[in-house]
Amino acid sequence: MTSNKPPGNIHLFVIVLAQFAGTSLWFAGNAILPNLQPLLGTTALSGWITSAVQLGFITGTLAYTLYRVPDTYPATRVFLVSVMAAAVCNLLILALPLRSEWVLLSRFGTGFFLAGVYPVGMKIAADWFRPVLGRAMGFLVGALVLGTALPHLIRGVGKSLPYEGVLLTVSGLAVAGGVLLVWIMPVKPAVLRSGTFSLGVFPMLLRPGPLRAGVIGYFGHMWELYALWAFLPALLTLYAQHHADFLFNKSIWAFLGIGAGFVGCAGGGLLALRVGSRPVAVAYLMVSCGCTALIPLMIYASPGEFLGFLTLYGIALAGDSPQLTTIISTNVPDEIRGSLLTLVTCIGFSITVISIQSLAWLLAYSGGSVWAFWLLLPGPLVGIWGLMNKRAAS
């Protein structure tokens, strides 16, 4: 469908739905890890199964950026081809011999092609919904959050569902979302440009102003976000050890803790229409920083209190992301928006690999001490500084 007519709310809903479906591939490996570990004869994949996706995503975003894929070809087509390739890689676990190296290769490939899903979905929203971009990004990133949480829900609700069924479900959902996007969403005419992405954009990220403020805030946010998501099951296990008499479904609680971010993203997007993106991002960073600091105390809280804490944490943890993306998107020239968004995302996810592996090491070194989660505190603190420091933001 090719059109220059501005899309409406139905089109935003389709982008959101496609993003939700595509990003459900992200944590599919984490959701089935309890099933795979006995078959693989190892318990050492907890950190690497997430980092493999992140490393694949980083490699993919570099490739997509260097060859200007998001700015050269119709974005909806890029999204569809990428999500189909990511779904195929997700299913490689079923096709290849069940060994750790093949599992990690499957997750790496999935992450590589997700580079054409998450950043490209943001580009589509930025292209069409600039006047209300804070709201659009709120729902779009909220969809990513729900998609990330979905495998935990499938695992929690369908305990008897074999891991093969989980992988087939999320792969099928992802492809269906991409097909729907191409079918419904208008396509802007492609600007077929030759050449590669210029490294001259790097100084733009360092120049004092709103773009640099948003970038610093985003990088600080990323230090905390995926490490907490990756080790939320571990945090729930630590909580269960202190409350042996309380039985709960960890997968459902993990879904609630991550999925609550949708409320933060969507609500923050609506609030940003009134007060602006920066105040919303700063407020969320402050709340998530406070929640991180309280983790060692909340581990002793009652189940109701801990679930409320987990929900608030999830809301704040992800709620700043769309507003930080909005700050970045609105301060980038149109002709390089897709590639620069992809570049910033690439750097942000490189940071997540460091924080995930550092937290995995610290948890192992400390014997699973809950205080290890304080390693995440510098992230929101740096993000708050970046957005509030006048030299960084002006």
N, C-alpha and C positions, 0 to 999 in steps of 0.2 A: 504494500500500500504506500504510494508516494503522494505527498501532499504538503503544501505550505500553510495550510489552515492550522491555526494554533490548536493544539490538543486541549481537551477538557479534563474534568475530574476522572472520567472513565479511563482515559489514557494514563493518567497518573496511577490509578488503581492497577492497571495492567503492568506497568513498570514495576510497581511494588510487588505484585504477585510473582512476576518473573524473577525478581531479585530474591524473594523469599525461597522460591523453588530452586534456583540455581545454587544459592549458598547453603542449602541443606546438605550439599556434598562435603562441606568443610570439615565438620566434626563427625562424619559417619564412621571414620576409623576409631575415634575415641569411644563412640557408643558401643561398638562391637568388640572393643579390646578385651573386656572380661571373658568373652567367648574364645578369642584367639589365643590368649596367653597360655591356657592349658594345652592347646593343640601345638603351639610353638615351643613349649617347654621353657619359657622365659617370662620374667616380670620386669624386664629392663626397657620396655618400649614406651612407658608412660610419657616421658618427655619427648622422645624422638618421633612418636607417631604424629604429634602436633607439629614439631619442628620440621618434619619432612614436608608437610603441606606448606608451611611458611617459606621454606627454602625453595620449593617449587614455584610458589607465588612470586617470590623475589626474582627468580630467574625469568619467569614469564613476563613480569612487568618490565624488566630490563629489555627483553626482546621486543615486546609490544611498543615500548617507548622508543628504542633506537630505530626501529623501522616505521615509526609513526602510524602504526596500524589503527589506533582509535581516531586519528584525524585524517586518514587517507581513504578509508572505506566506510560504507554506510554502517552506522553504529549498531543498528539492530541486527544486521547480518553478522557482524563480528561477534555479537552476543550469542546468537544462535549457534554458529560454528564452534565457538569456544565452549559453550555449555554442553554441546553434544560430545566434544572431545573429552571434557572433564568427566562426563558420565561414563564414557567408555573406560577411562583410566580407573575410575572408582570400582568398576567391575573386574578389573584385572586380577584382583585378589581371588576371584572365583575361577579365573582361567589359568592362572599360573600356579606352579607348585607352592603349597602353603609353607613358605619359609620367611623368616624375618626380613631378609633383604628384598624379597619380592613385594611384601606388604609395604615396606617403606618406599619402594619404587612406585607402586601404585598410588600412594599418597602424594609423592613428589609430582607425578604426572597430573594428578587431580589439581594440585595447587598451581601448577604451571598454567593450565588453561582457565583456571578461575581468574587469572589476570585479565581475561577478556570478558569477565562477567561483572565483578564488583565495580572496578573503576569505570568500565564502559556504561554500566547502568547509571552511575553518577553523571557521566558526560551527557547521556540522553536527557536526564532530568535538568542538568544545567543549561542545555541547549534550548529546551522548550519551556521551562518554568522559572526563568530568571526573576520575574517580578515577585514571585512568592517562593524563592528558592529555599529559604530557611524551613518553610513548612514542607516543601517537597522532599528535601534532604532528610527531614525528620522521619517521614514515613518510609523513605527509601532505606535508610540505615536501620530503621526499626525492622524492616523486612529482613535485612541481613541478620539481625540479632535473632529473630524468630527462626529463620532458616538454620542458623548455627545451632539453636537449641533443639530443633525438631528431632534429630536422631535420638536424643536422650528421651524425648517423649515416646517415640516409637518403641524404643527399648524398654521403657518403663511400663507402658500400657500392654505391649505384646511380649511379655516375658517368655512365652512359649514359642515366639517367632524366632526361627533360626537366623543366624547372622546373615545368611545368604538372602533371606527375605528383606532384612533391613537395607542391605545394599541395593537390591533390585528396586525397592520402593523409592528410595531417595533418588536413584538414577533416573527412573521413569518420571518422577515428579519434576526433576530438573529439566529434562528434555521437553516435557509438556509446557513448562513455563517459557522456554525459549521460542517454541513454535507459536504460542499465543502472542508473544511480544511482536514477532515479525508479522503475524496476521493482522493485528489490531493497530499497532503503533505507526503513525505516519513516518516517512523516511525523508530526511533532508537530502537534497542532491549531494552525491559524493564529490569531494574535491580531490581528484586524483593527482597527488603531488609526488614527485620522485625525490629521492634523497633520504637521508637519515635525520634523526632528531639531533639538534644542535646542543652541544654541551654548554653553549653560551647562556643557557637559562639558569645555570647554577648560581651566578651572582644575584639573580632575582630573588632567590630564596634567602640570601644573606643580607640584602639591602634593608635598612631600617624602614619599617612601615607595617601596614596591616597584614600583608602577605607573610612577612617574617614572624609576626606575632602569632598568626594562625598556625604556621608551620611548627614553631616551638611548642605551642599548646598541643598540637596533634602528636608530635613525637613523645611528649611527656605522657599523654593519654595512652599511647600505644605500649609504652613500657609496662603499664599496669594491666591493660585490658585482657590480652590473650593469655598472659601467664595466669591470671586469676581464673579465666574460663577453663584453661587446660587443667588446672589443679583444683577446680571446684569439687570434683569427686573425692580427691584426697582430703580436702577440708571437711567434707561431709563425713568421711570415714573417721577423721580425728574427732569430730563432734560425736559420732556414734560411740566411740570408745569411752567418752565421758558420760554417756547416757545409755548404758547397756540395757536398761529396762524399757527404753523407748524404741519401738520398731517402726521404721519408715522406709519408703521406697526412694532410694538415693537417686535413681534416674529421674523420677518425677520431680524431686526437689532440685536437682541440677537443671532440669528444664525450666522450673519456676524462677530459679536464681538468674539464669541467663535470659530467659524470655521476658522477664520484667523490664529488660532494657527497651523493649518496644514501647512501653508506656513512657519511659523517659525520652526516647527519641521523638515520638509523635507529640507528646505534650510539650516538650521543649521547642519543637518546630512551630507549634501554634503560639506559644509564648513569645518566641523570637519575632513574630510579626508585630508585636506591640513594643517590646523593649530592645530588640536587636539581638544578634547572635552572640556577641562577645559576653554580655552580662549573663546570659543563660549558660554558656560554656564555663565561665568562671565559677558560677554557683554550683554546677554539677561537679566540677573538679574538686571544689572544697568539700562537698558531701562525700565523694568517693574517697578522698584523702582521710577524712574523719573515720569512715567505715573501715578502711585498711588499718588505721591505728587501733581500732577497737577489736579487731579479730581475736587477739589473745584473751580478751575478757569475755567476749560473746560466746566463746566455746563452752562456757559454763552456764549460759542462759537457758531458760526453759525452752521447750520446743516451739511454743507460740512466739516467744520473743525472738528466738533465733530465726524463725521463718520470716518474721517481720523485718528483721535486720537484713536478711538475705535479699528480700524483695527491694528494700530501699537501696541497698548496695547495687543490685542489678540495674535499677532505674538510673542511678547516678553514673555508674560505671560506663554505660553505653550512651547515655543521654547527651553528653557533650560532643560526641563524634560528628553528628550531622552539622552542628553549628560551626565546629572547627573547619569542616569541609566547605561549608558555605562561605566562611571568611576567606578561605584559600581560593575557591572557585570565582568569587566576585572580584578578585584582585589579580586575575590572570587574563592576558589577551585571548580573545576568542579563538584565534588561529592555532594556538598551542595548548588550549585548555585541556583537551583529552590527554595529550602526552604528558603535560606537566602534572596533572592529577595522578596519572599512572606512576610518574617518577616519585612524587611525594609519598604515594602509597607504598612504593617499593622500599624506600628508605624506612618508612614507618614499620613495615613488616620485618625488615632486617633487625630493627631494634627488638621486636618481639622474640626473635630467635635467641638473642642474648639473654633477655629476661626469663624466658622459659627454661633455658638450659641452666642459668644461674640458680633459679628457684629449685629446679630438679636436683642440682648438686647440693644446695644448702639443706633441702629436706632430707636427702640421704645422709649427708654429713652430720646433721643434728639429730638423727634418729627419728625424724618425723615431728620435730618441734613446731608447734603452731607459731612460734615467734619468727620462724623463717619467712612468713608472709610480710613481715616488715620490710623485706627487700624491695617491695613494690612501692614504698612510700616516696622515693625520689621522683617517680614519674609524675604524679599529680602536682607535687610541689614545684617542679620545673615548669609544668604546664601553666600553673597559676602565675608564676613569675613572668613567663613569656607574654602572657596576655595582659598583665597589669603593669609591667615595667614600661615606662614612658619612652625610653630609648629604643626598646625592642619594637614598640607598637606605633611609633610616630616618626 
